[in-house]
Amino acid sequence: AIVAAIKEAEHRTSGEIRIYVEGRCYLVNPVHRAMEIFAELRMDKTAERNAVLLYIAMKDRQLAIYGDAGIHDKVGTAFWNDQ
């Protein structure tokens, strides 16, 4: 169901969506870990800089959503703070 939802969302937009799951967050802040993984996966190389990473650390029960500059420019800071 998750894969199907991602595919559907990607068909409706030009963006790229990925989910990264690991047991523990190896940094204090899950957003910083998401940023690290985002770079490792080279998600910042999309043509429109509109990729989004959903990071989940299962054992730590931590979650972060990290979007590239193109997404941020469209939705703004308030969107990320409200989520």
URTAWO-V759559 format. One line per field, one symbol per residue. phi: phi as a letter, one per 20 degrees, with the letter a starting at -180 (. if undefined). psi: psi as a letter, one per 40 degrees, with the letter a starting at -180 (. if undefined). burial: + if it has 9 or more other C-alpha atoms within 8 Angstrom, else -. A space follows every 10 residues. Layout:
BEGIN
phi->???
psi->???
burial->???
END
This chain:
BEGIN
phi->.fffffgfff fecefdccdc dbfceecfdf fffffffgfg elfedfgdlc ecdddcdffe ldbbdcdfgf fgfedmfggf fee
psi->dddddddddd deieihhihh hidiheidhd dddddddddd efeeeideff ihhhhhhdde fiiihhiidd dddddidddd de.
burial->-----+---+ ----+++--- ----+----+ +++++--++- --++-+--++ ++++++++-- -+++++++-+ ++-------- ---
END
